[in-house]
Amino acid sequence: MEKILIEVCMGSSCFSRGNKRNLELLQEYIRKEQLEETVELRGRLCAGSCKKGPNIMIDGNLYSGVTPSLLKTLLQSLSSRKR
């Protein structure tokens, strides 16, 4: 089974706008839902959409303005897709 790739922009703009918290939430969610075998979490350098940040890429799809509530929705759809 191919893993879902989640890349969190670690650029200073995205990180200060919320990706620090989003990264913590991702790590907690992956651990809590035992998704270590199906999700690969990576940090990445600037995604090039700083003004729209915080940015997160999931399987090559860029999501901008990611809030904790949007992140939760994205994660729920991913976990149901891979179970």
KAQUIJO-V138771 format. One record per residue. N is the residue number from 1. RES is the residue in one letter. PSI is psi in whole degrees, -180 to 180 (none if undefined). Layout:
BEGIN
[[N | RES | PSI] [N | RES | PSI]]
END
This chain:
BEGIN
[[1 | M | 131] [2 | E | 137] [3 | K | 149] [4 | I | 129] [5 | L | 119] [6 | I | 121] [7 | E | 123] [8 | V | 124] [9 | C | 126] [10 | M | 10] [11 | G | 152] [12 | S | -37] [13 | S | -52] [14 | C | -39] [15 | F | -43] [16 | S | -24] [17 | R | -5] [18 | G | -12] [19 | N | -17] [20 | K | -49] [21 | R | -41] [22 | N | -40] [23 | L | -44] [24 | E | -44] [25 | L | -41] [26 | L | -48] [27 | Q | -44] [28 | E | -46] [29 | Y | -46] [30 | I | -43] [31 | R | -48] [32 | K | -42] [33 | E | 2] [34 | Q | 52] [35 | L | 15] [36 | E | -31] [37 | E | -16] [38 | T | -12] [39 | V | 132] [40 | E | 122] [41 | L | 127] [42 | R | 151] [43 | G | 152] [44 | R | 160] [45 | L | 180] [46 | C | 131] [47 | A | -2] [48 | G | 8] [49 | S | 47] [50 | C | -41] [51 | K | -20] [52 | K | 0] [53 | G | 169] [54 | P | 141] [55 | N | 141] [56 | I | 136] [57 | M | 134] [58 | I | 116] [59 | D | 43] [60 | G | -5] [61 | N | 126] [62 | L | 129] [63 | Y | 126] [64 | S | 157] [65 | G | 37] [66 | V | 114] [67 | T | 164] [68 | P | -37] [69 | S | -40] [70 | L | -41] [71 | L | -42] [72 | K | -43] [73 | T | -45] [74 | L | -42] [75 | L | -39] [76 | Q | -39] [77 | S | -34] [78 | L | -45] [79 | S | -34] [80 | S | -31] [81 | R | -32] [82 | K | 5] [83 | R | none]]
END
